[in-house]
Amino acid sequence: MRNQVKSPVNKTCSILPLGLQLQEIENLLCVKEVNTPNRFGGIGYLGFEKLTFVPIQCKMIDLSLVSVTEVDWLNNYHLQVWKKVSPLLEEGSVRDWLWNNTRPITKQ
């Protein structure tokens, strides 16, 4: 009899972005089936869909502890947050706050 593993599809999990663990930053993700260019032997593959789109407070990050790759990840994440959330907001202080908290940062 084959071992049967319960499918993780549509399950929620949380991750700590690489290198940013010291700040206790978490994102929620949902496990999804994904199409890949090559489905070796018809095997299905899984990926993640982001569920949370909240800016990470950059003033809480010590840039001396993160790499340029991690800064790039953070800037890309903030761009996704802006694109996803800003259309839902009217002009005003909340949208301004989001704009100010999703601007790219640089590692000096």
Stockholm file with secondary structure:
# STOCKHOLM 1.0

chainA/1-108         MRNQVKSPVNKTCSILPLGLQLQEIENLLCVKEVNTPNRFGGIGYLGFEKLTFVPIQCKMIDLSLVSVTEVDWLNNYHLQVWKKVSPLLEEGSVRDWLWNNTRPITKQ
#=GR chainA/1-108 SS CCCCCCCCTTCEEEECCTTCGGGTCCEEEEEEEECCSCCGGGCCEEEEEECCCCCCCGGGSCGGGSCHHHHHHHHHHHHHHHHHHGGGSCTTHHHHHHHHTSSCCCCC
#=GC SS_cons         CCCCCCCCTTCEEEECCTTCGGGTCCEEEEEEEECCSCCGGGCCEEEEEECCCCCCCGGGSCGGGSCHHHHHHHHHHHHHHHHHHGGGSCTTHHHHHHHHTSSCCCCC
//
